[in-house]
């Protein structure tokens, strides 16, 4: 039986309510009690308002969720400490984060993150839909079947879909003041090769995943843009189209390099990454807008990098802040240039490299810089509890008077503005860019205020329990050497 005529993209309230009522009449009390009206509506639309087909689809979906224990997946939400399944930028339900090797992250997630091209839920479009960006052209396609079984890939993908449904959509709905249950997807194919598009084992996995999405997560896509598509993609697209419902195909737009204008019609420039034609860079996060392990634009640290952090302190609502001053020295000096002895206050900075010591006098004598004007420093930190930790970083420049060798200090400069993180959800890694000169980094941590983020504010008893904050601070070159990582790409 069909319900017609209804424009499913713009139904009247009465039309939508009538369609939901007719489908609910075909479902058991158990399934009806489980489904929201929005669930009922999206399955109705997926089956073109054919009530019998939609009822069968909903019942199958319900049985799958029960048998696969989908509701028990560890989905990151404001009231828990589950890790994010993928990088996220620009939401307040969960603080900005990368997928990091925390204790709750599975090995399958870490393996897939290292071979996926890089993806991120990145802010919203002009209509309030969340935007998901995937650098599909950077995938290490041939490694996917080697790194995961199809079931492992499904579990990872279902976790991402549940995070979208349970966390991101509700936030977008709250901000938009209307129901938001679809996302905008951007697949960036820059870097794709013919070998990637013809790898049969990976294509078979993709087909299976698309099939599951259409069965269990229908009508979750508002629009999809495939950009930087080379001419050879036409052949692959003919195959992929055969796996998709016609309604899904109608929402997909394929473009080459000339895509910026169309993307900007849907997504504000401030919410679109610069590599896609926008102005956003997310420079406050390692990897920028869309971190990518294959691109090497942020450090992919192993679990052991977060096991023994050097500093352990406690903060609480009674003592809400902690500050730490870290001395920095410049690197890459020209030994042939004239040198100026430094006074004793700078002697302790030798542990940060770059200070050349005379073997007899143990004095520090840096000379003219020939190396880079800036250097990068990485901060790692975790917390065992709480509703979030706010970090701010300042820079204090040091200079030496050529006449008397005395050390002077400039005013504090803001290096990293206050940002809220969830170090109790997963370890946090922050990248700082500092002048390659003598100075100090000042780190100011504090507990989140009641109006920051969405996590429930702790009760009186919980607020008395201190938060154990652990952190380490390292120059990039030392961190990469310690864990055997390749040099990073910075854009």
N, C-alpha and C positions, 0 to 999 in steps of 0.2 A: 504493500500500500504506500503510495506517495502522498506527501503533503505539498500542495502547489496552489498557486504560484507564489514563491517567496524568493526574494533576492537574499541569499544567505550571507552576503557581505554587508547588507544594510537592511536587516529585518526590522519590522516595527516591534515594539515590546509585546504586543498581543500575538503577533505571528510567532515570535520566539517562544513565548510562554506556551502557546498551543502545541508547538512541535515537541517541546520538552514533556508536556503532559501526556501526549500520545505515546511517546517512547517509554515513559515511566510505566504506563499501563501494561506494557509487554514484559516488564522485568519483575523478577522475584523481589519479595520484601527485603531479603538480605542484600541484594545488589542495589536496590533503590536506596537503602539506608547508607550504603557506602559512597554512592555517587553524589557529587555536587551537581547543581543545574548546569554549570559550565562544562563538566564532564559529559553530561547528556547531550548538550548542544553540539560540542565538537565532534562527537561520534555521529550525530545526526547529519551534520554537514559532510563528514567524510564519506557517508553512504548516500549522498544526494537526497537526503530526507526520506529514504526508503526505510520505513519503520521496522520491518521484519529483518532486513539486513543489518540495520544499526543495532537492533536488540541482540542479534547474534554476536556482533562485534563487541558490544559492551560486556556481555556475559563471558566471552573468551578473555577479554582484557582483565576482568575481575578475577577469574580463575588463575590467570597467569600471575597476577600480583600476589595472590594468596600463596600459591605453590612456590614462587621464587622469593618470597619474603621481602618484596620490594619496599614495603613500609619500614623495614628494619635496617635499610641501608644507612650508613653513617653520613647523613646529609648535614652540611654546615648551615646552621641557623643561629639567629642572635642569642638564643637561650641555651646553646651548647658549645662545646669546644671541638667539634669535629673539624678536620682540616678541609680546606677548599680543594675541590677535585681538579681545578684548572685555574690559571691566573685570572684575576679580576681587578677592574679599575673603575672607580667612580660611583660606587654604591655605598650606602651607609648601613645596610643590614650586616654586611661583612666587610671589614676593612680591606683596603688594597693589599694584595698579596700575590706572590708567585707560588707555584707548586714546589714545596721544599721537602727535603728528606726528613720529615718529622716521624715520631714513633708510631703515629696512627696511619701513615701513608703506606699502602701496600707496595710490594716490589714490582708488581705488574704496572701500577701507576707510574712508578719512577722509570721503568724500562720504556714504556710507551711515550712518556714525556720526552725522553732523550732521542727518540726517533721521529716523533711528530714534528712537523715544521714549525710549530709555535702557534698557540691560540690564546684567546682572551675574551671574556665578556667585558666589553669596553663601552661604558656609558650608555646613552640612549639616543634614539633618533628624534626628529621633530615632533612626532606623534606620541612619544612616551614609551615606545617599544625598546626593550634591551637590544643592544647590538653585539653580535658575536662575530669575531674576526678570526679567520684561520689562514695561516700561511701555508696552504696546501702544496705550493710549489717547492717548499723546502723539505718535504717529507723524505725520510730515508725509507722509501717504499719497500724495498726488498728485505728490510730488516723486520718489518711488522710481523709476517708469519713466523719468523725465527724467534721473536721476542715474546709472543703471546699466543695462546690458543684462541679459538673463536669465542669460547666461553669467557675467557679472561677479558677479551676485547668487549664483549657484551656487558660484563659487569662494570667495567670502567665507563662505558658509554651510558649505561642506565643510571649510574651515579651522577653523571653530568646532567642528564635529563631531569632527574629528580631535584637536583640543586636548582635548576632553572625553574621548575614548576613550584617548588615549595618555598624558595627563598627570593629569587630574583623577580618572578612575576608578581608576588604579593607586594613587594616594595614598589615596583613600577605602577601597580594598581593604586596604591596609596598616594603616590605623587601625582598621578594623572587625574585622580578623582573619578575614574571609570575602570571597567574591567580591562586589564591587559593580560592576554594569555598567548601572545605570539611574539616571536623575535625576528629581527632583521639579521640576516647572515651575509657575511662577505667572505668569499673564498678568493684568496690572492694566489694566482697560479704562477707568479714570477719565479723563474728558476726551474719550471717543470720541463722534463725531457720526454722523448718518445719512449724510452725504456721504462720510465715511471708509469706512463699511461697504458703500457701493454703487459705489465707484470700480472699474470693470471692469478696466482695465489692471493695477492693483495686485492685484486678486483673482485674475487669471489667473496672475500671478507667484507668488502664494501657493499656488495649486493645483499648479503645477509643482514648487514646492519641497517641498510635502507628499508629492507622488508620489515624488520622489527619496528622501526620508527613509524612506518605507515600503519602498522597494526596497533601499536601500544601508545604512540604519542602523535596521533593525527592532529592536523590543524594547529600545530604549534609554530608554524612558520608563516610570517606575514609576507616577507619578500626575501629573495636570495639574489645576490649579485656575484657573478663569477667574473673576476677582473684579471687583466693581464693574460688573457687566454690566447695562446699561440694558434696559428692556423691549423696545426696538426691536432688540436683538441677536438675539432669537428668530428673526427672518426670515433674518438672515445665517447663523445657526447651522444652519438647515435646509439651506442650500446647502453650507456647509463640511462637514457630516456626510456628505454624499454622496461626498466625496472621501476619506473615511477608512475603514480596515478596522474591522469591528465590535469587534475586541479593543481597538483604540486608543480607540474611542468609550467603551467600558466603563470606561476609566481616567480619564475626564474628568468633572470636577465643576464646574458653573456656578452661581455665586452672585452676589448683589447686594452691597449695602453691608454686610450683616450676615454677614461672612465670618471675622472674627478668631478666633472660638472654634474653628472647624473647622481653620483653618490652624495654630493653636496645638496642636491635638491631634497634628499631624504634625511641626511644627517648633518647637524650643524658643524661648521668648520672646526669649532673648538672641541668637538667630540670625535672628530675623525683624525686618525693618525696622519702625520705628515707624509709618510711613505705612500699613502693612498690619496693625497691631495688636500688634506686638511691642515690644521695648524697645531694639533695636539702632539706632544712628545712624551708626556708622563715622565719627565726627567727626574722625578723624585723616586722612581723605582728602577732597580736594576733591570736592564732589558727594555726599558722605555714602555711604549704602549703595548707591544706584543712581544714578550720575551720568547726567545727561541734557542734551544740548546744546539740544534744543527747550525744555526747562524753564529753561535758563540758570542751572543751579545749580553750574557749575564753568567755568573759563576754557577755551575752545576755541582754543588757541594755534596759529598756523601754523608751518610748518617753520622759517621765518627767526627765530622766537623762540628757537631753540636753536643757532643758527649761531655767534654771537659773544657768548658769555657772558663777563662781565667779569673773573672771577677764574679763574686756572689754577694748580693746585697738584698736587703729587705725594704720594701716600701709598703705603705698601708694608708688607709683613709685617715688615720691619726697622724702619720708622717708621710704625706703623699708624694714627696719628691726626692730625687737623688741626682747629684751632679758629679761628673768625673772630668778631670782635665788631663788631656793626653798631649805630650810634647811631640812635635814633629820637626824633622830636620830635612834640608834639601838633599837631593841626590845628584850624581853625575857632575862632579866638579872638574874643572880644567886645572891640572896641576901646574901648568906652565904660567898661569895667570898670577898676578900679584895676590898675596894673601894678607888677611887682617886677622890677628889673634882675637879670639872671642873670650869674653869674661866668663867666670865660673858658672853663672846661672845656666849656660847652655851645655855644660859638660854632661849632664844627665841624659842628653838627647841622642847619645851615640847608639842606643839600642834601636833607633829608628833608621839606621843606615845613613850614608851620605856624609858623616863627619869623619874627616881624615885625621887620625891621631899620630902624632910624632912618637915613635917607639921609645925614645929616651925621656922626653918630658911629659908624655901623655896629654899634651895640650891639643885642643881642637882648632884646626886651621882651615876652614873652608875658603875657597876662592871663587872666582867668577863662575856663574852657572853656564854650562854648555848644553845641558840636558833640556827636557821639556819644561814648559812654563807651569804646568800643573801636574799633579799626581793624584791617583785615586786611592781611597781608603775604604775598606769594607768593615761594616759593623755587623756582628752576629749577636742576636739576643733571644732569650726565651723567658717565659714566665710560667709558673705552675698553676696559677689561678687568676681570678679577676675578670673584669669586663672590658679590658683593654688597657694598653699603656701608650702614653703620648711621648714622642721623642722630638726634641729640638736640638740643633747643633749650631754652635757659633765658632768663628775663627778669630784668633788673636794673632796679629802679625808681630814678629819680633824684628828689630833692627839694631845694628851695632854702630855706635858713634865712632867714626874713623879716627877722631882725635884722641879720645880717652878709652875706647873699647868697651864702654858701658852699654849694657843691654837696655833697650826701651821697648815699650809695648803700645800698640795702637788700640783704638777703640774696637769693640767686638763687632764683627760682621756676621750677618746671618748666612749660614751655609745651607741649612736644611730647616725650613719652617716647620712649625709644630704639625705633626701628623699622627693620626690614631692607628695603632696596629693591634693585632690579636696574637701576641707571642705565646699566649696560653693555648691557642688553636694549633699553631705550628711555628717552628723557628722562623725568625725574620732575618733577612739579609738586606742591608741598605748600602748603597754605593754613594760615596761622597767624593766630590772633586775639589781639591784644595790647591792653593798656590804652592809651587815647588820651592818653598822658602822656609826659613825658620819661624816657628810659631807654635800655637797651641790650638787644639780642638777642644771645645767645651761641650760636653754632652749633658743635656738636662732631660731626665726621665721623670714622669709623674703618672699617677693613676688617672684614669679617665673620669671626667666629671659626669654628673647625672644626665646632662643634655648632650653627651657625645656618644654616637652610635645608638644601637637599638637594644643592646643586651640589658636584661633586667637589672635594676640597681639592687645591690645586695642589702639584705636585711641587717638589723643592728648587730646580731651575733656574727654573721658572716663577715661583716665589715671589720670586725676586730681581728680577723685572721690575716696576718701579713702575707704579702705577695713576694715570693722568692724570685728575684730577677737575676739572671746570669747573662754575662756578655763578654765578648772579646772584640778587640779592635786591631786590624792588621792592614798594612799597605798591600796593594793589589799584588805586587810582585812576590811578596812573601806568601800570601795565601795561595796563589797559583802554584808556587813551588812546593809548598807543604803537601798539597793534595794531588800533585801531578797533573794539573790542568793546563790546557793550551791557552796561549794569550787570547784575551777577549777582543771582540770587535766593538768599537765605540763609534756611534754615528752622531 
